[in-house]
Amino acid sequence: MINRLIQSHLDTIDTHISQISRCLLDPGSGDLVQASADLQAAVLALSRLPQLAALDQQLASSLKLRMRQTMASFDACREALMRRSFLTESSLGTLIPAMRNSTYAPAAGRYTRQPYGSAGRQSGEFQAISA
């Protein structure tokens, strides 16, 4: 009985993974956010089942193989989402360049005296270095 329950959850997860893959390949095929939310709900439903580690001895080897295949497809879907996220971020960076923030000190001209190590122009404050 538990094998059928796990099998049905894995079928649901596989369906949602294939839906996300279709959305990634063809943006017009559906809503990626909704497909991701559906996958998240299906994975949470699987995780709420009795502990799978305790059932490890009872599960059939074909079901274990099926779980490994589903997790491999889940991992591939995650990598595709990360690639898409990177492409989106780099495209946005090209279209809307962000202002450059100085890491260590404010921009030149903000203070009458620039802090040490700032990227501003030198004002001649240090004429000589002595020990």
C-alpha positions as CSV (number, residue, x, y, z in Angstrom):
1,M,0.0,0.0,0.0
2,I,2.8,2.4,0.9
3,N,4.5,1.6,-2.4
4,R,1.4,2.7,-4.4
5,L,1.2,5.9,-2.4
6,I,4.8,6.7,-3.0
7,Q,4.4,5.8,-6.7
8,S,1.4,8.2,-7.1
9,H,3.4,11.0,-5.4
10,L,6.3,10.3,-7.8
11,D,4.0,10.4,-10.8
12,T,2.6,13.8,-9.6
13,I,6.2,15.1,-9.2
14,D,7.2,13.9,-12.6
15,T,4.2,15.6,-14.2
16,H,5.1,18.9,-12.5
17,I,8.8,18.6,-13.5
18,S,7.8,18.0,-17.1
19,Q,5.5,21.0,-16.9
20,I,8.3,23.2,-15.7
21,S,10.6,21.9,-18.4
22,R,8.0,22.8,-21.0
23,C,7.7,26.3,-19.5
24,L,11.5,26.7,-19.6
25,L,11.8,25.7,-23.2
26,D,8.7,27.6,-24.4
27,P,7.8,30.6,-22.3
28,G,4.3,30.8,-23.9
29,S,3.4,27.3,-22.8
30,G,2.3,28.2,-19.3
31,D,3.0,30.0,-16.1
32,L,6.4,29.1,-14.7
33,V,5.6,30.5,-11.2
34,Q,2.4,28.4,-10.9
35,A,4.2,25.3,-12.2
36,S,7.0,25.8,-9.6
37,A,4.4,26.3,-6.8
38,D,2.6,23.1,-7.8
39,L,6.0,21.2,-7.8
40,Q,6.8,22.6,-4.4
41,A,3.4,21.5,-3.0
42,A,3.9,18.0,-4.5
43,V,7.3,17.6,-3.0
44,L,6.0,18.8,0.4
45,A,3.2,16.2,0.2
46,L,5.8,13.5,-0.5
47,S,7.9,14.6,2.4
48,R,4.9,14.4,4.8
49,L,4.7,10.7,4.2
50,P,6.0,8.4,6.9
51,Q,9.8,8.4,7.1
52,L,11.2,6.9,3.9
53,A,14.4,6.0,5.7
54,A,12.5,3.7,8.0
55,L,10.8,2.1,5.0
56,D,14.1,1.6,3.2
57,Q,14.1,-2.2,3.9
58,Q,10.5,-2.6,2.7
59,L,10.6,-0.6,-0.5
60,A,11.0,-2.5,-3.8
61,S,14.2,-2.0,-5.7
62,S,12.2,-0.7,-8.7
63,L,10.6,2.0,-6.5
64,K,14.1,2.9,-5.2
65,L,15.3,3.2,-8.8
66,R,12.2,5.3,-9.7
67,M,12.9,7.7,-6.8
68,R,16.5,8.1,-7.9
69,Q,15.4,8.9,-11.5
70,T,12.9,11.4,-10.2
71,M,15.5,13.1,-8.0
72,A,17.9,13.2,-11.0
73,S,15.2,14.9,-13.2
74,F,14.5,17.3,-10.3
75,D,18.2,18.2,-10.1
76,A,18.3,18.8,-13.9
77,C,15.2,21.0,-13.6
78,R,16.9,23.0,-10.8
79,E,20.0,23.5,-13.0
80,A,17.9,24.7,-15.8
81,L,16.1,27.2,-13.5
82,M,19.5,28.5,-12.3
83,R,20.7,28.9,-15.9
84,R,17.5,30.8,-16.8
85,S,17.9,33.0,-13.7
86,F,21.5,33.8,-14.6
87,L,20.4,34.7,-18.2
88,T,17.7,37.0,-16.8
89,E,20.0,38.7,-14.4
90,S,22.7,39.3,-17.1
91,S,20.1,40.6,-19.5
92,L,18.7,43.0,-16.9
93,G,22.2,44.1,-16.2
94,T,22.7,44.9,-19.8
95,L,19.4,46.7,-20.2
96,I,19.4,48.6,-16.9
97,P,23.0,49.1,-15.7
98,A,23.2,49.5,-12.0
99,M,25.1,52.4,-10.5
100,R,28.5,51.4,-9.3
101,N,28.8,51.5,-5.5
102,S,32.1,52.2,-4.0
103,T,33.2,49.4,-1.7
104,Y,35.5,51.1,0.7
105,A,34.9,54.9,0.6
106,P,32.4,57.3,-0.8
107,A,32.8,58.8,-4.3
108,A,35.3,61.6,-4.8
109,G,34.2,65.1,-3.9
110,R,31.6,64.0,-1.3
111,Y,33.8,65.2,1.6
112,T,36.3,68.1,1.8
113,R,39.0,65.6,2.8
114,Q,38.8,62.2,1.3
115,P,39.3,59.2,3.6
116,Y,42.4,57.1,3.2
117,G,42.2,54.6,0.4
118,S,39.4,56.4,-1.5
119,A,39.2,56.4,-5.2
120,G,39.2,60.2,-5.4
121,R,41.9,62.5,-6.8
122,Q,44.8,63.3,-4.6
123,S,44.7,66.7,-3.0
124,G,48.4,66.9,-1.9
125,E,47.5,66.4,1.7
126,F,50.6,64.2,2.2
127,Q,53.6,66.1,0.9
128,A,56.3,63.8,2.4
129,I,56.4,60.5,4.1
130,S,58.7,60.4,7.1
131,A,59.4,57.6,9.5
